[in-house]
Amino acid sequence: MSNVELCITIPSRPREQFDLERERNLMVVLTDFGLILMKTEIPSLTEFQGRVEKRANERECSMEEITQLVHDARTDD
């Protein structure tokens, strides 16, 4: 699956109403009712590094498990 970039223009009134600043990352989600735009929350670098450290301490993966995870990610459709 390739990443597709979609450009959507949102008028200023809905942008203000839903607190959508410029350059905000939105995710398009397909539901039974149609497409929905959802705000994506990107953590700060410090917060992300903290999450990675916490998860690293929670579980040790063998080299075989890592290889399988990488293989699964590459072949995921």
Secondary structure, 3 states (H helix, E strand, C coil): CCCCCCCCCCCHHHHHHCCCCCCCCEEEEEECCEEEEEECCCCCHHHHHHHHHHHHHHCCCCHHHHHHHHHHHHHCC
